[in-house]
Amino acid sequence: MHDPEYSVRQLQMGRIRLGKRTDNRNPLIKEFVPLTPLENIEFGAWDLFEDNCYQFLKKNHVIFGDLVDQLREDIEDIKPISGKVFDLLT
């Protein structure tokens, strides 16, 4: 599974090599590319179905065992944007 925290750490602490290895030019990624703080980023998703995240995970057996029930309180309020909005574009 993809670990988003790893990606964030890599962007914040990782380095990028510029030129040849012998050029010794390897600034931090965050110094080379202007990055917006993570708290300024909003994530969203759309779906044709109106199930919240908990219902989707439970119905489609994405997370097995009782883990999905342990996460219920945190994920039940996550709802997709209606995919029906794309009907307006056709």
N, C-alpha and C positions, 0 to 999 in steps of 0.2 A: 504494500500500500504506500502511496505517496505521502511523505511527511512534510506538510506545509511549513512547520517550524524549521526544518532543515533548510528549505529554500530561503526563508527569511534570514536565517543565520548566515547562509552562504552569501547573500547579497550584502549583508551588513559587515561581515568579517572576511569574505573571500577576496581574492586578488585576481586581476586580469593581466595577462602577459601582453605587452605591446612590443612588436618587433621580434627580433631574434632573441633566443635565450641569453645569448652573450651580451645583449644590450642592457640587461639588468633594469628593465623598465617594467615594473609590476605593481602599479598603484592598487589601492583598495578599490573594489568595484564601486562602492558608494562615493568615492572621490572622483571617479572617472565618469560616472553616469548620475545625473541628478535623480534621486529617488524620493518619492513622496512617502511620508511616514505611514506605516501600516494602519494607524487609526484613522487616516483620511480615505481609506479604500472601503468601498461598499461592495459586497458580493451579492449577486442575485441569480435567480434561475427561473425558467418558465417551464410550464408543463400544460398539457391538455387536460389533465386531471387535477382536481382541487385538493387532493390529499395533502395533509401537512407532512412534515419530514418523518415523524414517528409512524404515521399510518403507512406511508410509502415503504419505509424500511421493514415494518412488520409484515405487510401484505406481500412484499416481493422477496422476503427472506434474505435481505442484503446483509444483515447482521444476525448471526445465529445465537441461540441460547438466550439467557436472560439479560444480556448486555443491552439490547435495545430497550428493555423495560427499565434498566438502570439509567439510561440516557433520556428517558421519556420527558422528564421535567425540563430538561435543557433544550430539547429539539422539537417539542410539540408546537411551539409558537412559530417555527420556521415554515412559511407557506410560500409556494411558488407564485410568480406572477402568471396570470392566465395566458395560456398560449393562444387563446381565441383572438387576441389583439392582432395576430398575423392575418386573420381573415380580412381585416380592413385594408391590407396592403395588396390584395389580389383583385 
